[in-house]
Amino acid sequence: MGDKRVGGLRGLDPAVTEWQKTAATNTAALTSKQRKDRGRVRVKYDLPEELKERIEAAAKAEGTSASQIAAFFLNYAMGEYEGGQGNELSSLLFDSKEPSRSMRFQWNLRLPGE
């Protein structure tokens, strides 16, 4: 009763387990959703509640999902940042930096308008 449930087969020969890792996936048998999901990368970011609500409101207004609108805006902002054409964005980013007390990060960023 105390065993944690683990999916898949247990007690297989190590050679079989190794073969399973390298076996080709039958892509013809995948559903269209499974094929689409293989190309996606899911991430998790901490957002203030107000920003999450603004993203959801924009998605509703545009008739799309919150995930798609957030990806659209992130992609646009990253294009501006990486393209060097976002001088205003770079300036805003610079002005938003505060020293971090964390050993992992040099800076914390204040969101614009905070």
Secondary structure, DSSP 8 states (H G I E B T S, - for coil): --S----S--S--HHHHHHHHHS---GGGS-HHHHHHHT---------HHHHHHHHHHHHHHTS-HHHHHHHHHHHHHHHHHHT--HHHHHHHHHTEEE---SS-SEEE--TT-
